[in-house]
């Protein structure tokens, strides 16, 4: 506990120092040039006004990387999909279109792979939401050298093979067969609706299956110089011990962020339980003078989540 307290104090000290540095800098006063690299010099940092108060008029676009159990991640995901709700401090927005898919228990109404929707736990729903979201994001091609991370607010820094190990005992059968059914659904305001099928009354189907699968694209759904088929990625998750999944390998050629920390996990606060690392992206901008207090709030929020979800769901 003492070590954690010391680490938190150091983090808050660093946050204050960063904020003070920018507040005192005010590079837009006096047209001062800023030299950063050998090329494209000099350039200037501007503001809306020469009288801009750096404490209130300059905003920080934060991101947070933290160890987080899947079930705790899902508690944040549920808020992400509710419009006009109170936004969680770790709930951000993607850049451009939002491709996030919140998988709920109702996605399992047809018992894919024999999984009863009444027995699905939140850690499974979080894993399924991540995989299905990145898979469905392939509907629209990325620009050259554009990472798929830009389409998601929740990005795993721990690769998908390791994530899968967290829920593998609860997911019998092949993953592709499972996601081939889950892909039939989409969620709007927390209500699941069947898509890519001819849905009968009450949207109930005994064995739903996509009419136009997103999996078998004739051209690579992601990137330009690198390629990856979504179906192959899903089929390969958990198949190779010690190696990274295909999406992680793909992103290495572009950005190296998705799953970029490999199999690395960290202990939760106050518990000897190792959990994956996630990056929470596109968080709300904050004025510089609030950076220290915001950092403190984030730290307390993560601690509270770790306390609440100390024990993995059975």
Buried (B, 14 or more C-beta within 10 A) or exposed (E): EEEEEEEBEEBBEEBBEBBBEBBEBBBBEEEEEEEEEEEEEEEEEEBEEEEBBBBEBBEBEBEBEBBBBBBBBBBBBBBBBEEEEEBBBBBBBBBEEBBBBBBBBBBBBBEBEEBEBEEBBBBBBBBBBBBBBBBBBBEEBBEEEBBBBBBBBBBBBBBBBBBBBBBBEBBEEEBBEBBBBBBBBBBEEEEBEBBBBEBEEEBEBEEBEBEEEBBEBEEBBBBBEBEBBBBEBBBBBBEEEEBBBBBBBBBBBBBEBBBBBBBBBBEBBEBEBBBBBBBBBBBEEBBBBBBBBBBBEBBEBBBEBBEEBBEBBE
